[in-house]
Structures are given as C-alpha cells and as structure tokens.
Amino acid sequence: MSQGATAPFAPFEFMIAWRYIRARRAEGGVSIMTWISLIGVSLAVFALIVTLAVRSGFRAEFVDTILGSNAHVTVYQSIGVDENGRTSRAITDYDAMAAALRDIPGVTRAAPLVKGQVMANYQNSNNGVEVYGISASDLVTIPRIVEPISSLGDIANFGEGIAIGSGVARELGVTVGDKIRIISPNGTRTAFGTSPRVSAYEVAYIFTAGRWDIDRTRIYMPIDQAQLFFNKDGVADEIEVMVDDPDAVDTLIPQIVAAAGDRALVWTWRDASGSFLRALTVEDNVMFVIMSILVLIASLNIISGLVMLVRNKGRDIGILRTMGLTEGSILRIFFICGAGIGTLGTVLGLIAGCLFAIYIDPIFSFVNYVAGGGVWDPSIRGIYTLPAKLELDDVLSSIALSLGLSWTVTIFPARRAARMNPVEALRYE
C-alpha cells in the first residue's frame, strides 16, 4: 500500500473502526465506555429535544389562549366631564366608534363591552367573577368561546341567558338551566346606605376556554342586560378589537387611535402579557444553554472512551503504520469511532425525544396518575395541560449541536493516535 494512495474515509477505515468499537475489554476494546458514551449522548439529545418542544408548546398554547379569548387591542377613553359635571370614562357613541374601527384594514372585529366585577351566588356557594356585557353577534366571533375545549349548552341561546366559564360553574355547582344570582355592592343609594344590586340569570352556555383564570372568573352577559344591571344605560366601558396579525398589532395603533377619537387610549395584548413573554424568552435562552452544557458533558465521555481505546490499541496502531497507513488514515479510523458513537447516540436521542413530544399527553397522564394527581397546577401555570410542539428549527439545532460537539471532541484523541510513533508503540511488544 503506497503512501497517500487511498482516498479519505475508505471502506477499510470504517471496517477497522467498527471492529474497535465493538471489541470487548478482553480484546483491548472499551465496550463499557462505548455504551456509557452512547447512552449519555442519547439521553442528552433526548432531554434537549423534549425541553425545546415543551418550551415551544407552552409558549404557543399560552399565546393562543391569550389571543383566542381576549382583545388584541382594548380601546377606552381618558377621563372626561359630562354636562352634569361628573367625571367618567364611559363611551357614549360606542356603535359609531366600533364601526369606524372595523373599517380599518387589518381589523377583524370591534365589539363594545360593559365590564364589572361582582359576586356570583348559587344556593350556599359564592364566587368572585368578572362580567363582560357583549352582544350575541360579537360573542360568537371570539375563537376560544365559540370553539372551546369543551362546552355545555348552546351558544345560540346566549340572548336568553348568560355564558359562564367552566371554573365558575364548578365553583358554584351549577349547570345549564340553573339560575345564578349576580350581586354588585355598587347598588342603589338609600337613606340607610347603599343597597346591593341583585339580579338572577339563567345559565345558557358553559365553556372551557383553556385558560384557568378565564374559566375561573369570566361571565358573558347580553350587553343590554349588563347596561341595565350596572346602571350604564346607553354607554360602553371599552371597545374590544381583534386584528388579522396580532404579532404586528403595533403597526395598527396609530390608525386605531385616529379612528377612536381624541380621548382614545389603547392597551394591547403585548402590554398586558409582555413581561411574562419576555420572561419566557429569557427562560428559553437559559434552558437552551443549560441543555447544551449537558450535551457537551455527554460528548466528553467520548473522549474518555477514545483515550482508553488509543492506549489499548497502541500495538495495532504501530502495526498499521508499518503496513503503510498514513497518519491521516489512523486519525480517520479513530475519528470514525468517536463520531459513530456520537451520531448513533444523536439518532437514538432524536427518535426518543420526538416520540416523547408526540405522545406527551398519555405519558403525562400516566405520571400524574402514578403521582396521585396535582403534578400540574393550572392556577399557577394558567393552562390545563403540559403542551409540546415539535419545531423543525429546534430539532435541527439539537442535531447540529450534538453532532458538532461529539465530532469536535473526537478530533483530539484521534490526533493523538495518528501522531503515535510506531517504533515506540512496538518497542515493548
């Protein structure tokens, strides 16, 4: 075999590398270290892919519940003084304002709202709730209400009753057809003080929007009844605006303010949840760095295995060099050993991680069952389940990180093997 006659990564180099990888300890191999390295890389890639999938799923689910149940832009007014000298933020020409907002390109809906915080009562159960007075035609345009995770009753009967979240229904112990009492402490003033305002409403529709805080506190009431109950006849508190592209909502703010008038103030969904989303972004970056370190530590196991392999195969290296193999061939043989372990570990971790992300619901249900429940508290996390969403960019970045680290760390012990002096390797053999 002449020097430099063979092409890089020739078949015999793969054959020798394969024999070294599966050689047993008694034959001068490092089978145990090979398995440790393989399992370490697999678990690291598995953990990285699962973490990225859960991160992406949680963010997507959280944002979707925000955008599917709440206004993308809330339009209200600054404090004004009416003809009687009283200050108020009430919107008197809300129909005209809503029509003007709907005419803006990119705005999909504009719904006047009457809002108030009250107490809901049924028999001996009480619950603090937030009432949204809205028209039936506007209610059916809210995605998470008209197409909830689950529901009872018919939203078409909204005009004949009210719609309540499943959490409210659970706390009060009511179902469709029951009548609940709405109690407001801001009632009628009398000589003996303020008398609370109390009215009874039939439950026509129960929805589960997917966010714990919404399902636990929200009640939708026909806007005319809400105006009557809160003594806000002919006015609205705010206009709920939804747009085609919520991510680009800031570009529509100038047009919305112009259409809403001089006293208009706006509050976007980013203003309401921006700090939480920024915290998620920081957490995402930190988690990626931590999991990358885990992959690096797992890849370093390959170095330990290769160093032991090079030491055990010193005689073989000397023989191969005297037979005519170049330093490049020796380097590639041991590089194939380490890179093969890293590549196989990456593939196994990729398969396991993707399967875990795809079947996370039954897996999580099993874990929750074994733990006796309570593993995931929606009152803290806001959503009911642990979601996972596989993103191509996340999968590719995991693969690139694992292969890049495992292949890079392999070069150093492979170079040491290639530079071994064949005379020294065979001197004591």
N, C-alpha and C positions, 0 to 999 in steps of 0.2 A: 504494500500500500504506500504510494508516494505521498510526500508531504503536500497538503493542500489539494489533493485530488478529489476529495469527497465534498459534496455540497452540504451547506449547513442543514442541520436537523435531518440527517439521513435516516433511513429506516433502522439501521443497526444501532444508532444512538437511542432511539425510542425503545428498542428491544433490550439494550443493556440497562437503561433507566428503569424499565418495567421489572426486570429481574431484581434490581437492587431494592425497589420499593416493596416488593412482596417477599423479600428474603427474610427468613426468621433470624432470631437473635443468635441461635447456634451456628448459623451460616455467616455470621458477620453482619447481619442486617439490623434494622431498628424497627421491627414491626410494631412494637408497642408505642413508640414515639410517633410512628406514622399514623396510627389510629387516634392518638391524642390530638395530633395536629389537625387531622381530618375532622374530628368531632368538634374541636374548638372553632375552626373556621366556619363549619356548618351552623353551629349554634349562634355565632356572632352575626352571620348574614341573616339567619332566621330572625334574630332579635331586631336587627336593623330594619328589615322589610316590614315586620309587624308594627314596630314603633312608628315608622313613616306612614303606614297605611292607617293606623288608628289616629294619628295626628291629622292626616288629610280628611278622614271621615268625620272626626269630631268637628273640625273647622267647617266643613261643608254642611253638616247637619245643623250646627249652631247658627250659621248664617242663613240657611234655608228657613229655619223656624222663625228667625227674626224677620226676614223678608216676606215670608208667607203669611204672617199673622199681624204684622204691624205696618204702619205707614212708612214708606220710604222717605217721605218729607212731610212734616207736620207744619201747617201754616196757621198761625194765630196772630193776634193783634196786640200792639202795645196798649197801655192803659189810656183810656180816653174819658172825657167827661160828657155826659148826656145833657139833655135840656133841663133836667131836674137838678143838675149839679152833682150827680152821683158818678163815681168812677167805675169803669167796667172795661173788661177785655172782650166782651161779647161781640160777635159778628152778626150784624143785623141783615145785611144783604148777602147772606151766605149762598143763596141759589145763584145769584149773578156772579159771585166770586168763583164758585165751583165751575160754572160754565166757562168762565174766562181761563181758568187753569186747565180745563180739559182741552181747550183749543191749542195749547202749547204742543208743538211737535215733540214726541217722546214721552208725553204724559198719557198714561193708560186709563187712569180714573182719578176723580176728585170727589170725595164724599164728605159732606158736612157731618160733624159729630157734636153730641152733647154728652159731657162726661161728668161723673161724680162718684165719690167714694161713699159707700153706705154699708149697712149691715143687712145680711140676708138671714131670714129665720124660717125654720120649719119645725113645728112642734117644739121640742126642747133643744134643738141644735141651732147654733149661730155661727156665722162666718163673715168676716170682713171681705167685701167684694168691690170691684170697680165696674160701674155701669157705663156702657157705651150706647148712647142713643144714636141709631143709624136707620136709614131707610132699608126696606127689604131688597130693593133693586141693587143697592150698594153692598149689602151684606153678602150676596151671592157672588160678588166679584173678589172676595178675599179667599185666596187659594187654600189656606190651611183650615178654613172654616167650612167651605163648600165641599172640599175633598179632604177630610180629616183622616187621621189614622184609624179611628173608629167613631161611630156615631149611633145615637138612638133618636127615633122620631124622624120627622120630615121637615127640612128647612123651608119648604113651601108653606108651612103653617106658621111661619115666623110672625106674621101680622096678627095672628090670633093668640099669640103667647110670646114668650121670651126664649132666647137661646142661652144656655149656660155651659160652662166648661165641665168636663167630667170630674175634675177635682172638687169643684163646688158641689156637684151632685153627690159625690161620695161623702164629703164632709157633712152635708145636710141630711143625707139619707133619702134623697128624692129620686124620682124617675119621671119619664114623660107622662104628663097628665096631672101630676101633683101641682098644688098651688103653694108658692112660697111668698113670704112677706118681705118687702123691701122697706127698710126703716132708715130714714135720714134724720139726724139730730137737728139739722137746719130747717125747722118747720115753721109753723105759724106763731108769731109773737102774740101773747095774750097778757092780761093784767097780772097773771100768776107766773109769767115767764114764757119761755119758748116751748111750744108743744111739738114733739117729734112728728114728722110726716110719715105715715104708714100706708102702704098700698099692697094689695095681693095680686100676683100674676101667675098664670098657668105656664108650666114648663112645656114648651113645644118641641125643643130640639136640644140634644146634649152632644157636644163634640169633644174630641180629643185632638188638639192641635199639635201636640208633640213637645210642647214646652211646659215644664212643670208650673212656672209662675203664671202663665196664661191660663192653663186649665184649672189652676187652683183659685183664681181670683176674678176671672172675667165673666161678665154677663152682658149680652146684647139685648137691647130693648128697642122697639119701634121709636123713631125719633120724635113723633108727635106725643107719645106717651111719656117719653123722657123729658120733653119740654114742659109738659104739664106737671110731672112729679117734682122736678127741680125748680119749678116756677121760672122757667126761661122761655116763655111763650114768644115765638117769632124770632128767636136768636139761636146761634150755634156757638160752641166754645172754640172749635177749630175745624180746619179742613184737612182731611187725610188724603194725601196724594201718593199715588204709585206710578212708577215710571218703567219704561222698557228695559233700561240698563241701569240697575241700582249701583253698579260699580262706578258709573260715570255721572252720578246724581249731582255732583258739584258743578258740572258744566251747565245744568239747567237752573241753578239757583237764581242768577240774575233775571231770567225770564219769569220765573215764578214770583219773585218779589215785585217785578214790574206789573204783572197781571193782578196781583193781590192788593195793590194799593200802597199808599204812603205809610200806613201804620203797620204794614205786614212784617212779621218776624217769622223766621223759619228754623226748623230743628230737624236735621237729617238723621237717618239711621246710623250713620257713622258717628255723629255727635253723641248719640245715645249709647252705642256699644263700642266706640272707637278705642277706649282704654283697654277693654277686655281683648279686642282683636290684636292690639299692639302687644299685650302681654302674651297672647298665644304665639305671635310671631317670634318674640324673644325666646319663649319656651321651645318653640320648634328648632331654632338655631342651636340652642344649648343642648337639646336632646340629640341632634344630629352629631354635634361634636363629641358628646359622651359616647354615643354608639360607635362613632368612628374610632375612638380610642380602644373600645372593646374589640373591634375588628383588628386593629393594629396589634393588640396583645395576643390575640389568637394567631395572627400571622407570624409573630415572633417565635411561636412554638415550632414553626417550620425550620427556623434557623437552628434550634437545638437539635432537631432530628437530623438535619443535614450535616451539622458539625460532627455528630456521632457517626453518621454514615461515612463521611470522608475519612475519619480516623480509622474506622473498621475496614474500609476498603483501600487502605494505603498500598497494600501489596498489589491489589488488582490495578490500581492506577499506574503503579510502576510498570507492570507487565503491559498494559495497554499502550503506555508511552513508548516502551521499547519495541512494540509491534508497529509503531509508526503513527499512532493517533496524535494529533496536534493538541496544543493547549485549548484551542477553540472547541475541539470535539469533546474533551474532558469537561470543559465548562458547560457545554450544552447538555451533556448527559446528566450532570447534577442539577442543572437548571431545570431540566425536564422533570426530574424527581420532585423538586420543591414546587414548581409551577403546576405539576399534575395534581399534587395534593391540594394546593390552593384552588385550582379550577374545579376539581371534583367536589371539594367542600363548598365552594360557591354555588355550584349547581344544586347540591342537596339542600343547602340552606334556602336557595331561591324557591325550590319546589315546596319545601315545608312551610316557608313564610307565606307564599301565595295561597296555599291550601288553608292555612290558619286564618288568613284575612277573609277568604271567601266563605268559610264555614264558621265565622266568629260567633254568630248568633247561637247555634246549638252548643258550641264549646262553652260560651259564656253562661248559657242557661244551665249546663251541667255543673260548672264551677259554682254558680250561685246556689244550685240545689245542694251540692256537697257542703258548702259553707253555711247552709241553713238560711240563705237569703240575706239581703241587706248589703251585698257587696257593692252595689251601685246605688248611690243615694241621689235621686233626681232633684231633690230640694237643694242640693249643693251644686250639682253639675248642670242643672237646667233642662237636660234631655233625659229620656227614659232608658235608652239603651247605649251600649258601647259600640259605636259605629266604626267601620273600617272601609276605606276606599283606596283601591289599588290605582296609583297613578303611574303612567309609563315613565315619567321623569324620575320618580322615586325609585322604581325598580332598576332603571338603567344606572342611576347614580350609585345604588347599592352594589350592583355588579361591577361597575368601574372601580369603585373604592376597594372592594375586596380583591379583585384581580390585580389592580395596581399595587396594593400593599404586599400581597402574597408573592407576586412576581418580583417585586423590587427587593424584598428581604432575601430572596433566594440567590440573588446575584453574588452576595458577599461570600458565603461558604462555597459556592460554585467556583468563584475565582481562586479561592484558597486551594481547592482541589486541583485546578488547572495549573497553578504555579508550583505544585509539589514537585520536588526534584526526584526523578525516577531512581537515581542511584541511591539516594538517601532512603527512599521507600523500600528498596530491595536489599539494603545492606545487611539487615539482621534477619532476613528471611532464609 
